[in-house]
Amino acid sequence: IRRVRSGRFPVSAALPPESLTAQDLIPLTELLCELPRIELSDQEVFELRRGEQRSLLQYSGDELSPPSSGLTAIFSTGGEAIGLAVCEPGKGLRIRSLFCP
């Protein structure tokens, strides 16, 4: 088996790590663009970064577009990538990881 792509990124576009420059890095928002996403208010982001997941309880995953049965990107209403959540059947979204501000 030979990998020919990772998501929408073809292996032919890959660069060896030792040759990477800052200009070669893909912005996080672009990397997450194909995932279902939710947007949280500034207050909800503040609470989430303090460990409170109440703002995620309102999502079951079904109302996301496309519906989420896996990873969901979390963004602020201002477009900042906040983190990733995973949809757990019967429980809704739960934090998988948060990105440092």
Secondary structure, DSSP 4 states (H G I P E B T S, - for coil): ----EETTEEGGG---GGG--GGGPPPHHHHTTTS-EEEE-HHHHHHHHTT--GGGTT--STTSSSPPSSEEEEEETTS-EEEEEEEETTTEEEEEEE---
